[in-house]
Structures are given as C-alpha cells and as structure tokens.
Amino acid sequence: MTITFFQTDLTDTTYNGWANYETWNVSLWLQNDEGLYNLAFECGDYETLVNRLYEDYGVRETKDGVKFNDPKINRIEMNEMLQDL
C-alpha cells in the first residue's frame, strides 16, 4: 500500500513564521545580539530603533546584509516583537 501526501497550502508565503526573509533576519539579529537586544529594549519601537542605529551608531544593516530600513520589513511584526522583549 502506497500513501501519497500532497502539499495543500501553496499560498503560505511566510518565512519561518515571519512575513518574509528580511523581517525574520532583522528580528533574529535583534533577539540574539546582546548589544542590539539592549538597544531594541531601550527604544521600544522599531522606527526609534532604526533611527538610533543610523544616527548614533552608524549601523545600517545586519551582518547578513539586510538593511534595517528595508521597505520589505514588516514594521507591525517588528513592533510586536519589540513589545515582547
């Protein structure tokens, strides 16, 4: 007897539970780098965090090359993640 499984949900466009790769990547760095984590915790919202990274530290992207101000980043998900820190 052969059992065949088919993928039924071809509309799932998430990346590891996040809106996309860019959102996932930035979230991963913010939650796993102590300095970024502390700054994110202090800032409280994503826009403030990005401004601080750019203006105070000259940091523009993750070590994987994803820009913190990439328009693909889901700001709502990022703010929810920051609220949970």
C-alpha positions in Angstrom: 0.0 0.0 0.0 1.4 3.4 -1.0 0.4 6.6 0.8 0.9 9.8 -1.1 0.9 13.2 0.5 0.2 16.4 -1.3 1.0 19.9 -0.3 -2.4 21.5 0.0 -1.4 25.1 1.1 0.6 26.7 -1.7 -0.3 30.2 -0.5 1.9 30.2 2.6 4.4 32.9 1.9 5.9 33.3 5.4 9.5 32.8 6.3 10.0 30.8 9.5 6.7 32.3 10.8 7.7 35.9 9.8 6.3 38.0 6.9 9.4 37.5 4.9 13.2 36.9 5.0 14.0 40.5 5.7 11.7 40.7 8.8 12.9 37.3 10.0 16.6 38.2 9.6 16.4 41.6 11.4 14.3 40.0 14.2 16.9 37.2 14.6 19.7 39.7 15.0 17.8 41.9 17.4 17.0 39.0 19.6 20.3 37.2 19.5 22.9 40.0 19.6 23.3 41.4 23.2 24.1 45.0 22.1 21.2 45.1 19.6 18.9 43.5 22.0 19.6 46.0 24.8 19.2 48.9 22.3 15.9 47.5 21.0 14.7 47.0 24.5 15.6 50.6 25.3 14.0 52.1 22.2 10.7 50.3 22.4 9.5 50.7 18.8 11.1 49.9 15.5 11.3 53.3 14.0 13.1 54.7 17.0 15.5 51.8 16.9 16.4 52.3 13.3 16.9 56.0 13.8 19.2 55.3 16.8 21.2 52.6 14.9 21.7 55.0 12.0 22.3 58.3 13.8 24.1 57.1 17.0 26.0 54.1 15.8 26.2 54.3 12.0 24.8 50.8 11.7 22.8 50.4 8.6 22.3 46.6 8.1 22.6 43.2 9.8 25.8 41.2 9.3 23.9 39.3 6.7 23.4 42.5 4.6 19.7 43.2 5.3 19.2 46.9 5.7 17.3 47.9 8.9 15.3 50.4 6.9 14.4 47.9 4.1 10.8 48.6 3.0 10.1 44.8 2.9 10.4 44.7 6.7 7.0 44.3 8.3 7.0 47.1 10.9 3.9 45.8 12.6 5.6 42.4 13.3 8.8 44.2 14.4 6.9 46.4 16.9 5.1 43.4 18.3 8.4 41.6 18.7 9.9 44.6 20.5 6.8 44.8 22.8 7.5 41.2 23.8 11.2 41.9 24.8 
